[in-house]
Amino acid sequence: MAAERPSKAKIGDDGVMAPDPLEASERSELSSIASSLEQISRRVTEMADAASKAKRGEAAMNLIAVERALLGAVRRLERLMTGGR
């Protein structure tokens, strides 16, 4: 069975598929998730700072990596909510 090709109406001038518009309930849920991730990121940042001050370098480094991943997820959710890429 052949893969279904996207309709031309959903492909932008740059050849990239346009994002599907979000329903209001989806946008609201994603906004709530993004807010939660931001709060968790702040908590992780506090833990990373404490680990760094306590000279626990490996823990601090791993917590900073987690913080970056969380902030990346927040940015990606925000782009999804605004229809950006």
C-alpha positions as CSV (number, residue, x, y, z in Angstrom):
1,M,0.0,0.0,0.0
2,A,1.5,3.3,-1.1
3,A,2.0,6.2,1.4
4,E,-0.6,8.9,1.0
5,R,0.8,12.2,-0.2
6,P,-0.1,15.4,1.5
7,S,-2.5,17.6,-0.3
8,K,-1.0,20.6,-2.0
9,A,-3.3,22.9,0.0
10,K,-1.3,22.1,3.1
11,I,2.1,22.8,1.6
12,G,3.5,26.3,1.9
13,D,5.4,28.4,-0.6
14,D,8.7,27.1,1.0
15,G,7.7,23.5,0.3
16,V,7.2,22.7,4.0
17,M,3.9,21.4,5.2
18,A,1.9,24.0,7.1
19,P,1.1,23.0,10.7
20,D,-2.4,21.8,11.5
21,P,-4.3,24.4,13.5
22,L,-4.8,23.6,17.1
23,E,-8.2,23.4,18.7
24,A,-8.8,25.8,21.6
25,S,-8.8,23.0,24.1
26,E,-5.5,21.7,22.7
27,R,-3.9,25.1,22.9
28,S,-5.1,25.5,26.5
29,E,-3.8,22.1,27.5
30,L,-0.4,22.8,25.8
31,S,-0.2,26.1,27.6
32,S,-0.8,24.4,30.9
33,I,1.9,21.8,30.1
34,A,4.4,24.5,29.1
35,S,3.7,26.4,32.4
36,S,4.3,23.2,34.4
37,L,7.5,22.5,32.5
38,E,8.7,26.1,33.2
39,Q,8.1,25.6,36.9
40,I,9.9,22.3,36.9
41,S,12.8,23.8,35.0
42,R,13.1,26.5,37.7
43,R,13.2,23.8,40.4
44,V,15.9,21.9,38.5
45,T,17.9,25.1,38.1
46,E,17.8,25.6,41.9
47,M,19.0,22.1,42.3
48,A,21.8,22.5,39.8
49,D,22.9,25.7,41.5
50,A,22.9,23.9,44.9
51,A,24.9,21.0,43.4
52,S,27.4,23.4,41.9
53,K,27.9,25.2,45.2
54,A,28.3,21.9,46.9
55,K,31.1,21.0,44.4
56,R,29.0,18.1,43.0
57,G,30.1,18.8,39.5
58,E,28.6,15.7,37.8
59,A,25.2,16.2,39.4
60,A,25.2,19.9,38.5
61,M,26.2,19.1,34.9
62,N,23.4,16.5,34.5
63,L,20.9,18.9,36.1
64,I,21.9,21.6,33.7
65,A,21.4,19.2,30.8
66,V,17.9,18.4,32.1
67,E,17.1,22.1,32.5
68,R,18.2,22.8,28.9
69,A,16.0,19.9,27.6
70,L,13.0,21.2,29.6
71,L,13.5,24.7,28.2
72,G,13.8,23.3,24.7
73,A,10.5,21.5,25.2
74,V,8.8,24.7,26.4
75,R,10.1,26.6,23.3
76,R,8.9,23.8,21.0
77,L,5.4,23.8,22.7
78,E,5.3,27.6,22.3
79,R,6.1,27.3,18.6
80,L,3.5,24.7,18.2
81,M,0.9,26.9,19.9
82,T,1.7,29.9,17.7
83,G,1.9,27.9,14.5
84,G,5.6,28.8,14.1
85,R,8.4,26.4,13.1
